[in-house]
Amino acid sequence: MSLKSSDFNNSFFENLIWLTANEAAEYLRISVENLRVKVHRGQLKPKYLNGKLRFRRSELDDLLESSVKGDFK
């Protein structure tokens, strides 16, 4: 049985708590530049872990949920 790429992506992200900017952009299905805009607007608040920028997956889920509800800023 082979895994589809969407199955791989789902299982990959399922085990992550903190994501890099590239991973967060892929998770949200937006560009890294658009991710940076969201940070600048205060829609996302990344943290520095070991000197590297990281995004909490639960916060990304909240952003996705708010966009579905129409609360997207």
Secondary structure, DSSP 8 states (H G I E B T S, - for coil): ----HHHHHHHHHHT-SEE-HHHHHHHHTS-HHHHHHHHHTTS---EEETTEEEEEHHHHHHHHHHHHHT---
